[in-house]
Amino acid sequence: MTDYSLVGIYGGTFDPIHYGHLRVAEELADTIAFDQFFFVPAGEPRLRKAPVASKYHRARMVALSIQNNSRFSLDEREIKRAGVSTTVESLREYHAGYNGKAALCFIMGVDTFLKIHRWHHWLEIFQLCHLVIVDRPGSMRMMDRSDFPPIIQDACASRWVTCPTDLANQFSGMIYIARTTLLDISATRIRKLVAADKSTRYLLPEAVSDYIKTHHLYSGENGFK
Ligand code: ATP
């Protein structure tokens, strides 16, 4: 049986990055034997409204938040891409870059997973990577997946694996549900707090909140987007 090296890919708008993202990444890095782990800030997303902070600022905030963590790297491929950016495009690039020798593990919260059928070429994603899904407060729970929309249940029926080591046996197509600490933190709430001049301490790294202050991000009406 082939043992593929495992590459964690955590995509998001990170507008801004917060401890909800970072704690998930840290716990997954302990659970899954990743050889590499990349944070990939989205450029111009296809499905959601434009992020509030520029892609440059969002990437800088990710860089600051992981600067002392040797397990994590920032991948700027999507913010450097002109025009609308899609995850499938990045996964194709990764796949080609590793020459089929790595199992890519794309990480997402269940709120994102429940909308995956709206992603560009969504079924191709299962051919390019595994998914690692984490629960998120305020969303449906992964244990209630029999209540998920039929289109998702059908596409995922034979893909669930219960052991993270299974991810290295095949290079794509499996879905692992990871148990991570539930932290009810969202970037939307952080932007609202900044706009209302309220404290965001302990929701995100201090270096990131200092960056937000220095660059006047999310202040005034902008923060409410
Ligand atoms: P926004 O509030 O602007 O929609 P967000 O907090 O959801 O932002 P994103 O950058 O959109 O952050 O999220 C990137 C990925 O991280 C998504 O797959 C999302 O489900 C997941 N995620 C974000 N926050 C959490 C959290 N607190 N717990 C678990 N997963 C999370």
Residues whose N, C-alpha, C, O or C-beta is under 5 A from the ligand:
A	BS01	ATP	G11 G12 T13 F14 D15 G20 H21 I107 M108 G109 V110 D111 T112 D135 R136 L183 D184 I185 S186 A187 T188
